[in-house]
């Protein structure tokens, strides 16, 4: 039985996307699936349409990573923000930068039936969730699946991508979006 591989990248925005490299990756591995956490305030509509591919799962990360705008959202504001990007094919998920999430956002996600990505070091009580470890550019191995997470601005991005491709060639994993493996409590 093939082992699943969950690949995700943080901080996708226009100009921080390495998109040509990802298109080549998708050509090399036709069943590739990658979840991207998107900083929507740095993206044009045209860019969001371009990166919405069958092999890409776009997930709301924040409007501006550094302004910490999401920390002040009410539940209703969070719902409005999350739903706004559904028109671009965004998945029903959310990941707060640095795992700094509020109760209001967690409630909004539950009410919208969205999953939340966090870290085991920042536990959440959402109905649907995914825990990831921030280990940039390293394949983490678990009994049921393997996971790869990286930041697009990683200074070693290209070298890490080569290593990831080699891992995929050697192991022939079954690629999964985060939405396909979320946990339910």
SEZARO-524607 format. One line per 5 residues: number of its first residue (from 1); their letters; for each residue x, y, z of N, C-alpha, C. Coordinates in steps of 0.05 Angstrom, whole numbers, plus 32768, in hexadecimal, padded with zeros to 4 digits. Example, Ala and Ser with C-alpha at 12.3 -4.5 7.8 and 13.67 -1.06 7.14 Angstrom:
REM residues 2
1 = as = 8108 7F8E 809C 80F6 7FA6 809C 8108 7FBE 809C; 8101 7FD3 808E 8111 7FEB 808F 8102 8001 809D $
REM end
This chain:
REM residues 185
1 = xxxxx = 8011 7FE8 8000 8000 8000 8000 8012 8019 8000; 800A 802C 7FEF 8019 8045 7FEE 8014 8056 8007; 8029 8063 8010 8026 8075 8026 801F 8091 801C; 800E 809F 802A 8005 80BA 8022 801B 80CE 8028; 801C 80E3 8017 802E 80F9 801C 801D 8113 801B $
6 = xxxxx = 801E 8122 8030 8010 813C 8032 8025 8152 802F; 8023 8162 801A 8036 8178 8015 8027 8192 8019; 8034 81A4 8028 8028 81BF 802B 803E 81D4 802B; 8036 81EB 8021 8049 8202 8021 803A 821A 802D; 8049 8228 803D 803E 8241 804A 8047 8259 803A $
11 = xxxxx = 8035 826E 803C 803C 8289 8032 803D 828B 8014; 8029 8280 8006 8027 8284 7FE9 801B 82A0 7FE5; 8029 82B0 7FD4 801F 82C9 7FCB 802C 82CF 7FB0; 8021 82E2 7FA2 802B 82EA 7F88 8048 82F5 7F8C; 805B 82E8 7F7E 8077 82F0 7F81 8086 82DF 7F95 $
16 = xxxxx = 8078 82CF 7FA4 8084 82BC 7FB6 8077 82A0 7FB1; 8079 8297 7F98 806A 8280 7F91 8079 8269 7F84; 8090 826E 7F78 80A0 8259 7F6A 808E 8249 7F57; 807B 8257 7F4B 8066 8248 7F3C 8071 8237 7F25; 8085 8241 7F17 8090 8230 7F01 809B 8216 7F0B $
21 = xxxxx = 80A8 8217 7F22 80B3 81FF 7F2E 809D 81EB 7F36; 8087 81F6 7F41 8071 81E5 7F48 8063 81D9 7F30; 8061 81E8 7F1A 8055 81DD 7F02 8066 81C6 7EF7; 8081 81C9 7EF8 8092 81B3 7EF0 808F 819B 7F02; 808D 81A0 7F1C 8088 818B 7F30 806E 817B 7F29 $
26 = xxxxx = 8059 818A 7F22 803F 817E 7F1B 8041 816E 7F02; 8052 8176 7EEF 8056 8167 7ED6 8065 814D 7EDC; 8078 814E 7EEE 8087 8136 7EF5 8077 8122 7F04; 8064 812C 7F14 8053 811A 7F25 8036 8122 7F20; 8029 8115 7F0C 800E 811D 7F04 7FF9 811B 7F1A $
31 = xxxxx = 7FFD 810B 7F2E 7FEA 8108 7F44 7FF1 811A 7F5C; 8003 812D 7F58 800C 813F 7F6D 7FF5 814E 7F7A; 7FF7 8152 7F94 7FE4 8163 7FA2 7FF4 8173 7FB7; 7FF0 818E 7FB7 7FFE 819F 7FC9 7FEA 81B3 7FD5; 7FEA 81B6 7FEF 7FDA 81CA 7FFD 7FEB 81E3 8001 $
36 = xxxxx = 7FE1 81FA 7FF8 7FEF 8214 7FFB 7FDF 8225 800E; 7FED 8231 8022 7FE1 8244 8034 7FE7 8260 8029; 7FD2 826E 8021 7FD4 8286 8011 7FD1 82A0 8021; 7FE3 82B3 801D 7FE0 82CE 8028 7FD1 82DE 8013; 7FB7 82E0 8016 7FA6 82EA 8001 7FA9 8308 7FFB $
41 = xxxxx = 7FB2 8318 800F 7FB5 8334 800A 7FCC 833B 7FF7; 7FDC 8327 7FF1 7FF3 832C 7FDE 7FEE 831E 7FC4; 7FD4 8318 7FBD 7FCE 830A 7FA5 7FB9 8319 7F95; 7FBD 831A 7F7A 7FA8 8325 7F69 7F94 830E 7F62; 7F7D 8316 7F58 7F6A 8302 7F4F 7F75 82F0 7F3A $
46 = xxxxx = 7F84 82FC 7F27 7F91 82EC 7F12 7FA4 82D7 7F1C; 7FB3 82DF 7F30 7FC6 82CC 7F3C 7FB7 82B5 7F49; 7FA2 82BB 7F59 7F93 82A6 7F66 7F86 8293 7F52; 7F7D 829E 7F3C 7F72 828C 7F27 7F88 827A 7F1B; 7FA0 8286 7F17 7FB6 8276 7F0B 7FBF 825F 7F1D $
51 = xxxxx = 7FC0 8264 7F37 7FCB 824F 7F49 7FB5 823B 7F52; 7F9D 8240 7F4B 7F87 822C 7F51 7F88 8216 7F3C; 7F97 8201 7F42 7F9C 81EB 7F30 7F91 81D1 7F3C; 7F8C 81BD 7F2C 7F82 81A3 7F37 7F95 8198 7F4C; 7FAE 819E 7F4A 7FC2 8193 7F5D 7FC8 81A6 7F74 $
56 = xxxxx = 7FBA 81BD 7F75 7FBF 81D0 7F8B 7FA6 81D4 7F9C; 7FA9 81D3 7FB5 7F93 81DA 7FC8 7F9B 81F4 7FD5; 7F8B 8209 7FD0 7F91 8224 7FDB 7F81 8227 7FF5; 7F8F 8230 800A 7F82 8233 8025 7F8A 824E 8030; 7F76 825B 803C 7F79 8276 8047 7F8D 8275 805E $
61 = xxxxx = 7FA2 8286 805C 7FB6 8288 8071 7FB3 82A3 8080; 7FB1 82B9 8072 7FAC 82D3 807E 7FAB 82E7 8067; 7FA4 8300 806F 7FA5 8316 805C 7FC1 8321 805A; 7FCD 8326 8071 7FE8 8330 8073 7FF6 8323 808A; 800A 8314 8084 8018 8304 8099 8022 8315 80B0 $
66 = xxxxx = 802C 832C 80AA 8039 833C 80BE 8027 834F 80CE; 8010 8356 80C3 7FFE 8368 80D1 7FEE 835A 80E7; 7FEE 8340 80E6 7FDF 8330 80FA 7FC1 8338 80FA; 7FB7 833D 80E2 7F9B 8346 80DF 7F87 8332 80E9; 7F8D 8318 80E6 7F7A 8303 80EE 7F75 8302 810C $
71 = xxxxx = 7F87 830D 811C 7F84 830B 8139 7F6D 831C 8144; 7F64 832F 8135 7F4F 8341 813E 7F33 833A 8132; 7F32 8325 8121 7F19 831E 8115 7F04 8314 8129; 7EEC 831D 8125 7ED5 8311 8133 7ECE 82F7 8125; 7EBD 82E8 8130 7EB4 82CF 8123 7EA8 82D5 8108 $
76 = xxxxx = 7E98 82EA 8107 7E8A 82F1 80ED 7E9E 82FB 80D9; 7EB2 830B 80E1 7EC7 8314 80CF 7ED7 82FD 80C4; 7EDD 82EA 80D5 7EEC 82D3 80CC 7EDC 82C3 80B7; 7EC3 82BF 80BC 7EB2 82B1 80A9 7EB1 82C0 808E; 7EAF 82DA 808F 7EAE 82EA 8077 7EC8 82E7 8067 $
81 = xxxxx = 7EDE 82EA 8075 7EF9 82E8 8068 7EFD 82CC 805C; 7EF6 82B7 806A 7EFB 829C 8060 7EE9 8296 8048; 7ED0 829F 8049 7EBE 829A 8033 7EC4 82AA 801A; 7ED0 82C2 801E 7ED6 82D3 8007 7EE8 82C6 7FF2; 7EF9 82B4 7FFA 7F0C 82A8 7FE7 7F03 828D 7FDC $
86 = xxxxx = 7EEB 8285 7FE4 7EE0 826C 7FD8 7EDC 826F 7FBA; 7ED7 8288 7FB1 7ED3 828C 7F94 7EEC 8286 7F84; 7F03 8285 7F91 7F1C 827E 7F83 7F23 8260 7F86; 7F10 8251 7F90 7F15 8234 7F93 7F24 822D 7FAC; 7F25 823F 7FC0 7F33 8238 7FD9 7F26 8221 7FE7 $
91 = xxxxx = 7F37 8211 7FF4 7F2D 81FB 8005 7F20 8206 801E; 7F12 81F5 802B 7F04 81FD 8044 7F16 81F9 805C; 7F2B 8209 805E 7F3E 8207 8073 7F4A 8222 807B; 7F59 8222 8090 7F67 823B 809A 7F7F 8233 80AA; 7F94 8242 80A6 7FAD 823F 80B6 7FB6 825B 80BE $
96 = xxxxx = 7FB6 8260 80D8 7FC0 827A 80E2 7FDE 827B 80E1; 7FE9 8292 80D8 8006 8295 80D9 8011 8290 80F5; 8026 8281 80F7 8034 827B 8110 8021 826C 8123; 800C 8260 8119 7FF8 8251 8128 7FEA 8263 813D; 7FEA 827D 8139 7FDD 828F 814C 7FC0 8292 8144 $
101 = xxxxx = 7FAF 8282 814F 7F93 8281 8148 7F82 828A 8160; 7F6B 8295 815A 7F59 829E 816F 7F41 828C 8171; 7F33 828E 8188 7F1B 827E 818C 7F06 8287 8177; 7F05 82A0 8170 7EF1 82AA 815D 7EF5 829D 8141; 7F0E 829A 8139 7F13 828D 811F 7F0C 826F 8121 $
106 = xxxxx = 7F13 8263 8137 7F0D 8246 813A 7EEF 8242 8139; 7EDF 8253 8146 7EC2 8251 8145 7EB8 8255 8129; 7EC2 8269 811B 7EBA 826E 80FF 7EC0 8256 80EE; 7ED7 824A 80F1 7EDE 8233 80E0 7ECC 821C 80E6; 7EC5 8217 80FF 7EB2 8201 8105 7E97 8206 80F9 $
111 = xxxxx = 7E8D 821F 80FB 7E73 8225 80F0 7E73 8223 80D2; 7E89 8229 80C5 7E8A 8227 80A8 7E92 820B 809E; 7E98 81F9 80B1 7EA2 81DE 80AA 7EBD 81DF 809D; 7ECE 81F2 80A6 7EE9 81F4 809C 7EFB 81E5 80AF; 7F11 81DA 80A5 7F26 81CE 80B6 7F3A 81E4 80BE $
116 = xxxxx = 7F49 81DF 80D3 7F5D 81F2 80DD 7F78 81E3 80DF; 7F8C 81EF 80D4 7FA7 81E4 80D7 7FB5 81F2 80EE; 7FC0 81E2 8100 7FCF 81EC 8117 7FE7 81DA 811C; 7FF3 81DD 8133 8009 81CD 813B 8001 81BE 8155; 800C 81A6 815A 8006 8199 8173 800F 81AA 818B $
121 = xxxxx = 8021 81BD 8186 802A 81CE 819C 8016 81E5 81A1; 8003 81E8 818F 7FED 81FC 8191 7FD3 81EC 818C; 7FCA 81DC 81A0 7FB3 81CB 819B 7F99 81DB 8197; 7F88 81D1 8187 7F6E 81DE 8182 7F58 81C9 8186; 7F40 81D3 8189 7F29 81C1 818E 7F15 81C1 8177 $
126 = xxxxx = 7F1E 81C8 815F 7F0C 81C8 8148 7F03 81AD 8140; 7EEB 81AC 8134 7EE0 8192 812B 7EF3 8185 8116; 7EFD 8195 8104 7F0F 818C 80EF 7F29 819A 80F1; 7F3F 818B 80F2 7F59 8198 80F6 7F6F 8187 80E9; 7F86 8194 80E6 7F9F 8187 80DD 7FB6 8192 80ED $
131 = xxxxx = 7FC5 8181 80F9 7FDD 818A 8108 7FF6 8186 80F6; 8006 819A 80F5 801F 8198 80E5 8036 81A2 80F7; 804D 8199 80F1 8065 81A2 80FF 8075 81B4 80EC; 807D 81CC 80F5 808B 81DE 80E3 80A8 81D7 80E0; 80AD 81C3 80D0 80C8 81BA 80CA 80CD 81BE 80AD $
136 = xxxxx = 80D6 81D6 80A5 80D8 81DD 8089 80EB 81CA 807A; 80E0 81C1 8063 80F0 81B2 8050 80F9 8196 8059; 80EA 818A 806B 80F1 816F 8075 80D9 815D 8073; 80DC 8145 8069 80C6 8132 8068 80C4 8125 8084; 80AD 8129 8091 80A9 811D 80AB 8099 8103 80A6 $
141 = xxxxx = 80A2 80EE 80B3 8096 80D4 80AF 8085 80CC 80C7; 806D 80C3 80C2 805A 80BA 80D6 8051 809E 80CE; 8044 808F 80E0 803C 8074 80D9 8029 8073 80C1; 8016 8086 80BF 8001 8085 80AA 8007 8096 8092; 8019 80A9 8094 801E 80BC 807E 8039 80CA 8082 $
146 = xxxxx = 8042 80D7 806D 8059 80E8 806F 8050 8105 806A; 805E 8118 8075 8056 8134 8072 806F 8145 806A; 806A 8158 8058 807F 816B 8050 8072 8187 8052; 807F 8199 8061 8076 81B5 8062 808E 81C7 805F; 808A 81DD 8051 809F 81F0 804D 8093 820B 8049 $
151 = xxxxx = 80A4 821F 804B 809C 823B 8046 80A7 8242 802A; 8097 8250 801A 80A0 8257 7FFF 80B7 826A 7FFF; 80BB 8279 8015 80D2 828B 8016 80EB 827E 8022; 80EA 8264 8027 8101 8256 8031 8119 825B 801E; 812F 8264 8029 8146 826A 8018 8151 8251 800A $
156 = xxxxx = 814B 823A 8015 8153 8220 8009 813C 8213 7FF9; 8129 8222 7FF1 8111 8217 7FE4 8118 8204 7FCD; 8129 820D 7FBA 812F 81FC 7FA3 813C 81E2 7FAA; 814F 81E3 7FBD 815D 81CB 7FC5 814A 81B8 7FD3; 8138 81C3 7FE4 8124 81B3 7FF2 8111 81A6 7FDE $
161 = xxxxx = 810A 81B5 7FC9 80F7 81AA 7FB5 8104 8192 7FA7; 811E 8194 7FA1 812C 817E 7F94 812B 8165 7FA6; 8130 8169 7FC0 812F 8153 7FD3 8113 8147 7FD5; 80FF 8158 7FD5 80E3 814F 7FD5 80DD 813E 7FBC; 80E5 8148 7FA5 80DF 8139 7F8D 80ED 811E 7F8D $
166 = xxxxx = 8105 811D 7F98 8114 8104 7F9A 8105 80F1 7FAC; 80FB 80FB 7FC3 80EB 80EB 7FD5 80D3 80E0 7FC7; 80C6 80F0 7FB7 80AE 80E8 7FA9 80B5 80D2 7F94; 80CB 80D6 7F86 80D4 80C2 7F72 80DA 80A7 7F7F; 80E8 80A8 7F96 80F0 8090 7FA3 80D9 8081 7FB1 $
171 = xxxxx = 80C5 8090 7FBC 80B1 8084 7FCC 8095 8081 7FBF; 8091 808F 7FA9 8078 808E 7F99 8060 8090 7FAC; 805E 80A6 7FBB 8048 80A9 7FCE 802D 80AE 7FC0; 8018 80AB 7FD0 7FFD 80B3 7FC7 7FFA 80D0 7FD3; 7FF9 80E3 7FC1 7FF7 80FF 7FC9 7FDC 8106 7FD4 $
176 = xxxxx = 7FDB 8116 7FE9 7FC1 811E 7FF5 7FC2 813B 7FFC; 7FAB 8149 7FF7 7FA8 8164 8002 7FA3 8161 8020; 7FA8 8177 802F 7FA1 8176 804C 7F84 8171 804F; 7F73 817C 803F 7F56 8178 8042 7F4E 815A 803F; 7F5E 814A 8033 7F58 812E 8030 7F61 811D 8048 $
181 = xxxxx = 7F70 8129 805A 7F7A 811A 8071 7F74 8127 808C; 7F64 813C 808C 7F5E 814A 80A5 7F53 8136 80BA; 7F57 813E 80D3 7F4D 812E 80E9 7F34 813A 80F3; 7F22 812A 80FD 7F08 8133 8107 7F06 812B 8125; 7EFE 813E 8136 7EFA 8137 8152 7EDF 813E 815B $
REM end
